[in-house]
Amino acid sequence: MTRLKSIGIAVLILMVILAILAAIKGEQIYRLATGAEEFFAVPPESVSSYRVARQAWPNEFTAVGTVEAHEGITINAEVAGKVQRILFQSGEFVEAGTLLVEQESGNEKAQLDAAEARSKLADANFQRLKSLRASNTISQSELDAASQQLQSSRADTEDLKTTLKKKQIRAPFSGRLGIRQVDLGKDLQVGSPIVSLQATDRIRVNFPVPQQWLVRMTNGQPVSVRAGDGSEKTFDGVITAIGAEINSATRNATVQSSLENPENRLIPGMAVETIVTISDPIESLVVPLTAVIHAPYGDTVFVIEDDAEKGGLKARQQFVKLGKSRGDFIQILDGLTEQDDVVSAGAFKLYNGQAIVISDTPALDYQLQPEPEDS
């Protein structure tokens, strides 16, 4: 009996302990249930802000153009003949009239000597018959035949002189030579290429313009050209010609600009970015490029707003329609106003409605025309 009593007391004590534990646990669960939002509250994220700005951007048309030399040809052989001398180096600059290649001309020189001798004889014969005709010793037909023979011999002489001149191939204008395409002893046929010659101190840039932009193009409009060599150096010129027809396949017309190229940085055939200033600047709402989050479902920014329920600030995700970018900024065509503040740094770590605080770190110096320093 005593043993059963002891067991009962132990069970009773155990039940009391379990009840106490259950009460404590219930209290904890109740507190968690009623204060979960406060218990699991995410600390606010630190971000940088930027007030949407209105800037005056140049109204520009941009296209990819192709560089052409102001004067550029491939020098070809005008007459057949073997290469006797080569008097230039590939890539060198030559002046107009510089002798580049000389072809063998021994036969032509011998023929010229014979033609000149015949011409002298024909001239002497003509002069003799002319004096005889004056005294009516010979007929007029004999004098005419002598005159014709003299003219024919002189024409043969000039023909040979022209052939010899063509066998001395010279630069027709000043410029830079390309890669040599002939060797000593090579038999050149009429039209055989010898070397390219390009005058690149002044160049032309041809670029396509869609038909809706063509009416805004006029001769004399300023054009800026930027080479894609990473230097960001620009070359200034003007529109000098506008194509007379529009391509039926592309609906583009070709516009030509002319500009100086004193350092020969722009090479014929190079693709360049061509910028035409159309009219007065246009007003644009802009934000930094770092404020925009690109996603498959659309482009968004985070707008900074007051949190009426919890106090402080929160981030609201806003879809925007983007325009062109320039420097560190991008145009906002729709979705924001000048009164909006957006998250300019730290937007990638936010979600819609998240609490935020403005960082004390100085904001980046966003520029419309940044000039990175060389490292």
C-alpha positions as CSV (number, residue, x, y, z in Angstrom):
1,M,0.0,0.0,0.0
2,T,2.8,2.3,0.9
3,R,4.4,1.5,-2.5
4,L,1.3,2.4,-4.5
5,K,1.0,5.6,-2.6
6,S,4.6,6.6,-3.5
7,I,3.9,5.8,-7.1
8,G,0.8,8.0,-7.1
9,I,2.7,10.9,-5.5
10,A,5.4,10.6,-8.2
11,V,2.9,10.5,-11.0
12,L,1.2,13.6,-9.6
13,I,4.4,15.5,-9.3
14,L,5.3,14.5,-12.9
15,M,1.9,15.8,-14.1
16,V,2.4,19.1,-12.3
17,I,5.8,19.5,-13.9
18,L,4.4,18.7,-17.4
19,A,1.6,21.2,-16.8
20,I,4.1,23.9,-15.8
21,L,6.2,23.2,-18.9
22,A,3.1,23.2,-21.1
23,A,2.1,26.6,-19.6
24,I,5.5,28.1,-20.2
25,K,5.6,26.7,-23.8
26,G,2.1,28.0,-24.5
27,E,3.1,31.4,-23.2
28,Q,6.1,31.4,-25.6
29,I,4.0,30.3,-28.5
30,Y,1.4,32.9,-27.8
31,R,4.0,35.6,-27.6
32,L,5.5,34.4,-30.9
33,A,2.1,34.3,-32.6
34,T,1.1,37.8,-31.4
35,G,4.5,39.5,-31.9
36,A,5.9,37.5,-34.9
37,E,6.0,40.6,-37.1
38,E,8.1,42.5,-34.5
39,F,10.1,39.4,-33.6
40,F,11.2,38.6,-37.2
41,A,11.4,42.3,-38.4
42,V,14.1,42.7,-41.1
43,P,16.5,45.6,-40.4
44,P,16.3,48.4,-43.0
45,E,18.8,48.4,-45.9
46,S,21.2,51.3,-46.3
47,V,21.0,52.9,-49.8
48,S,21.9,56.1,-51.7
49,S,19.2,58.3,-53.2
50,Y,18.9,60.6,-56.2
51,R,16.2,63.1,-57.1
52,V,14.9,62.6,-60.6
53,A,16.5,65.5,-62.7
54,R,15.5,67.3,-65.8
55,Q,18.5,67.9,-68.2
56,A,18.9,69.5,-71.6
57,W,20.2,66.8,-74.0
58,P,21.4,67.5,-77.5
59,N,18.9,66.3,-80.1
60,E,21.1,63.9,-82.1
61,F,20.9,61.3,-84.7
62,T,23.4,58.4,-84.4
63,A,24.5,55.9,-87.0
64,V,27.4,53.6,-87.9
65,G,29.3,55.1,-90.8
66,T,32.1,53.9,-93.1
67,V,35.3,55.9,-93.6
68,E,36.5,56.7,-97.2
69,A,39.6,58.6,-98.2
70,H,39.1,62.0,-99.7
71,E,41.0,60.6,-102.7
72,G,41.7,56.9,-103.0
73,I,42.6,54.6,-105.9
74,T,44.4,51.4,-106.7
75,I,47.2,52.2,-109.1
76,N,47.2,49.8,-112.1
77,A,49.4,49.2,-115.0
78,E,48.3,51.1,-118.1
79,V,50.4,49.2,-120.6
80,A,51.9,45.7,-120.6
81,G,55.5,45.3,-119.6
82,K,58.0,43.7,-117.2
83,V,58.8,45.4,-113.9
84,Q,62.3,46.8,-114.1
85,R,62.5,49.0,-111.0
86,I,60.4,49.4,-107.8
87,L,61.0,52.8,-106.1
88,F,58.7,52.8,-103.1
89,Q,58.1,51.0,-99.8
90,S,54.8,49.7,-98.6
91,G,53.0,52.1,-96.3
92,E,55.1,55.2,-97.0
93,F,53.8,58.6,-97.7
94,V,54.5,59.9,-101.2
95,E,54.1,63.3,-102.9
96,A,52.2,63.7,-106.2
97,G,54.3,62.8,-109.2
98,T,56.6,60.5,-107.3
99,L,58.0,57.7,-109.6
100,L,56.8,54.4,-108.1
101,V,57.4,51.7,-110.7
102,E,59.4,51.6,-114.0
103,Q,58.7,49.0,-116.6
104,E,61.2,47.7,-119.2
105,S,61.1,50.0,-122.2
106,G,64.1,49.1,-124.4
107,N,62.0,48.2,-127.4
108,E,59.9,51.4,-127.2
109,K,63.0,53.6,-126.9
110,A,64.5,52.1,-130.0
111,Q,61.2,52.5,-131.9
112,L,61.1,56.1,-130.7
113,D,64.6,56.8,-132.0
114,A,63.5,55.4,-135.4
115,A,60.3,57.3,-135.4
116,E,62.1,60.6,-134.6
117,A,64.5,59.9,-137.4
118,R,61.6,59.3,-139.8
119,S,60.0,62.5,-138.6
120,K,63.1,64.5,-139.2
121,L,63.4,63.1,-142.7
122,A,59.7,63.7,-143.4
123,D,60.1,67.3,-142.2
124,A,63.1,67.9,-144.4
125,N,61.3,66.4,-147.4
126,F,58.3,68.5,-146.7
127,Q,60.3,71.7,-146.5
128,R,62.1,70.9,-149.8
129,L,58.9,70.1,-151.6
130,K,57.3,73.3,-150.2
131,S,60.0,75.4,-151.8
132,L,59.6,73.5,-155.1
133,R,55.9,74.0,-155.0
134,A,56.4,77.8,-154.6
135,S,58.2,77.7,-158.0
136,N,55.6,75.4,-159.5
137,T,58.2,72.7,-160.0
138,I,55.9,70.0,-158.4
139,S,52.2,69.5,-158.1
140,Q,50.1,70.3,-155.1
141,S,49.3,66.6,-154.6
142,E,52.9,65.8,-154.1
143,L,53.2,68.5,-151.4
144,D,50.0,67.2,-149.7
145,A,51.4,63.7,-149.6
146,A,54.6,64.9,-148.0
147,S,52.6,66.9,-145.4
148,Q,50.6,63.7,-144.6
149,Q,53.7,61.7,-144.2
150,L,55.2,64.3,-141.8
151,Q,52.0,64.4,-139.7
152,S,52.0,60.6,-139.6
153,S,55.6,60.3,-138.5
154,R,55.0,63.0,-135.8
155,A,51.9,61.0,-134.5
156,D,54.0,57.8,-134.3
157,T,56.6,59.7,-132.3
158,E,54.0,61.1,-129.9
159,D,52.4,57.6,-129.5
160,L,55.7,56.1,-128.5
161,K,56.5,59.0,-126.1
162,T,53.1,58.4,-124.4
163,T,53.8,54.7,-124.1
164,L,57.2,55.4,-122.5
165,K,55.5,57.8,-120.1
166,K,52.9,55.3,-119.1
167,K,55.7,52.8,-118.3
168,Q,56.9,55.2,-115.7
169,I,54.1,54.8,-113.1
170,R,53.8,57.8,-110.8
171,A,51.6,58.8,-107.9
172,P,48.7,60.9,-109.3
173,F,48.3,62.7,-105.9
174,S,49.9,62.9,-102.5
175,G,49.0,60.2,-100.0
176,R,49.9,57.0,-98.2
177,L,50.7,53.8,-100.1
178,G,49.3,50.5,-99.2
179,I,50.9,47.0,-99.5
180,R,53.0,46.4,-102.6
181,Q,51.4,43.9,-105.0
182,V,54.2,43.6,-107.6
183,D,57.8,42.2,-107.6
184,L,60.8,42.8,-109.8
185,G,60.6,41.0,-113.1
186,K,56.9,40.5,-112.9
187,D,55.1,40.7,-116.3
188,L,52.3,43.2,-115.8
189,Q,49.2,43.1,-118.0
190,V,47.0,46.1,-118.7
191,G,45.0,46.7,-115.5
192,S,47.3,44.7,-113.2
193,P,47.1,46.2,-109.6
194,I,50.4,47.7,-108.2
195,V,49.6,49.4,-105.0
196,S,46.8,51.3,-103.2
197,L,47.1,55.1,-102.7
198,Q,44.9,56.9,-100.2
199,A,44.9,60.6,-99.3
200,T,43.7,60.4,-95.7
201,D,44.5,63.9,-94.4
202,R,40.9,64.7,-95.2
203,I,38.3,61.9,-95.3
204,R,34.6,61.3,-96.0
205,V,32.2,59.3,-93.8
206,N,29.1,57.8,-95.4
207,F,26.3,56.7,-93.1
208,P,22.7,55.4,-93.6
209,V,19.8,57.6,-92.6
210,P,16.2,56.3,-92.3
211,Q,13.6,58.1,-94.5
212,Q,11.9,59.7,-91.4
213,W,15.2,61.4,-90.4
214,L,16.2,62.4,-93.9
215,V,14.1,65.5,-94.0
216,R,16.0,66.9,-91.0
217,M,19.4,66.5,-92.7
218,T,20.9,69.6,-94.5
219,N,24.3,70.4,-96.0
220,G,26.5,72.1,-93.5
221,Q,25.0,70.4,-90.4
222,P,27.7,69.6,-87.8
223,V,28.8,66.0,-87.5
224,S,30.9,64.3,-84.9
225,V,32.7,61.0,-85.6
226,R,34.1,58.7,-82.9
227,A,36.4,55.8,-83.8
228,G,35.8,52.5,-81.9
229,D,39.3,52.3,-80.6
230,G,38.5,53.0,-77.0
231,S,40.1,56.5,-77.1
232,E,36.8,58.4,-77.1
233,K,38.5,61.0,-79.3
234,T,36.0,62.7,-81.6
235,F,36.5,64.3,-85.1
236,D,34.3,67.2,-86.1
237,G,33.0,67.8,-89.7
238,V,29.9,68.8,-91.6
239,I,27.4,67.1,-94.0
240,T,28.6,67.7,-97.6
241,A,26.2,65.6,-99.6
242,I,22.8,63.8,-99.3
243,G,21.9,60.8,-101.4
244,A,19.4,61.5,-104.2
245,E,17.5,58.2,-103.6
246,I,16.3,55.9,-100.9
247,N,17.2,52.2,-100.9
248,S,13.9,50.3,-101.5
249,A,15.1,47.4,-99.4
250,T,16.4,49.2,-96.3
251,R,14.4,52.5,-96.7
252,N,17.7,54.3,-95.9
253,A,19.5,57.0,-97.8
254,T,23.2,57.6,-97.8
255,V,24.5,60.9,-96.3
256,Q,28.1,61.9,-96.7
257,S,30.1,64.1,-94.3
258,S,33.6,65.5,-94.7
259,L,36.2,66.1,-92.0
260,E,39.9,66.7,-91.4
261,N,42.0,63.7,-90.3
262,P,45.5,65.3,-89.6
263,E,46.8,62.4,-87.5
264,N,45.5,59.7,-89.9
265,R,43.6,58.1,-87.0
266,L,40.7,57.3,-89.2
267,I,41.5,54.6,-91.9
268,P,39.5,54.0,-95.0
269,G,37.1,51.1,-94.5
270,M,36.9,51.7,-90.7
271,A,33.4,51.6,-89.0
272,V,32.8,54.7,-86.9
273,E,30.1,56.1,-84.8
274,T,28.6,59.1,-86.5
275,I,26.6,61.7,-84.6
276,V,24.6,64.5,-86.3
277,T,23.2,67.4,-84.2
278,I,19.7,67.9,-85.5
279,S,18.3,70.9,-83.7
280,D,18.0,72.6,-80.3
281,P,18.5,70.5,-77.1
282,I,15.5,68.5,-75.8
283,E,14.4,68.3,-72.1
284,S,14.8,64.9,-70.6
285,L,13.9,63.3,-67.2
286,V,17.0,61.3,-66.2
287,V,18.2,59.0,-63.4
288,P,21.6,57.4,-63.0
289,L,22.2,54.1,-64.9
290,T,22.9,52.4,-61.5
291,A,19.3,53.1,-60.4
292,V,17.8,50.9,-63.1
293,I,17.2,47.1,-62.7
294,H,16.9,45.2,-65.9
295,A,14.7,42.1,-65.9
296,P,12.9,39.9,-68.5
297,Y,9.6,41.2,-67.3
298,G,10.6,44.9,-67.6
299,D,12.9,47.7,-66.4
300,T,12.3,49.0,-62.8
301,V,13.6,51.5,-60.3
302,F,12.9,51.7,-56.6
303,V,11.1,54.9,-55.5
304,I,11.8,56.2,-52.0
305,E,8.6,56.8,-50.0
306,D,7.5,57.6,-46.4
307,D,6.2,54.5,-44.6
308,A,3.0,55.7,-43.0
309,E,2.4,52.5,-41.0
310,K,5.8,51.8,-39.5
311,G,7.4,55.2,-39.9
312,G,10.7,55.8,-41.6
313,L,11.2,55.1,-45.3
314,K,10.4,52.3,-47.7
315,A,11.3,51.3,-51.3
316,R,8.5,50.9,-53.8
317,Q,9.4,49.1,-57.1
318,Q,8.2,51.1,-60.1
319,F,8.2,50.0,-63.8
320,V,9.7,52.6,-66.1
321,K,10.0,53.2,-69.9
322,L,13.6,54.0,-70.8
323,G,15.0,56.2,-73.6
324,K,18.6,56.8,-74.6
325,S,21.5,56.8,-72.3
326,R,24.2,59.4,-72.2
327,G,27.2,59.4,-69.9
328,D,26.2,58.2,-66.4
329,F,22.5,58.9,-67.0
330,I,19.5,57.3,-68.8
331,Q,16.3,58.9,-70.0
332,I,13.0,58.1,-68.3
333,L,10.2,58.4,-70.8
334,D,7.4,57.2,-68.5
335,G,7.0,56.1,-64.9
336,L,8.6,58.9,-62.8
337,T,8.2,62.6,-62.1
338,E,10.6,65.3,-61.1
339,Q,9.4,65.0,-57.5
340,D,10.5,61.4,-57.1
341,D,13.5,60.2,-55.3
342,V,15.0,56.9,-56.4
343,V,17.5,54.5,-55.0
344,S,20.7,55.1,-57.0
345,A,23.0,52.6,-55.2
346,G,22.0,49.4,-53.5
347,A,18.8,48.8,-55.5
348,F,19.9,45.2,-56.4
349,K,19.4,44.0,-52.8
350,L,15.9,45.4,-52.3
351,Y,12.4,44.0,-52.6
352,N,9.1,45.9,-52.9
353,G,8.1,47.6,-49.7
354,Q,11.4,47.0,-47.9
355,A,12.4,49.4,-45.1
356,I,15.4,51.6,-46.0
357,V,17.7,54.2,-44.6
358,I,19.7,56.8,-46.5
359,S,23.4,56.1,-46.3
360,D,25.8,58.7,-44.9
361,T,28.3,57.8,-47.6
362,P,28.8,60.6,-50.1
363,A,26.9,60.0,-53.3
364,L,28.8,59.2,-56.6
365,D,29.5,62.2,-58.9
366,Y,27.3,61.3,-61.9
367,Q,28.4,63.2,-65.0
368,L,26.8,63.7,-68.4
369,Q,30.2,63.5,-70.1
370,P,32.4,61.4,-67.9
371,E,36.1,61.3,-68.5
372,P,37.6,58.2,-66.9
373,E,41.2,58.6,-65.7
374,D,43.9,56.4,-67.2
375,S,45.0,53.8,-64.8
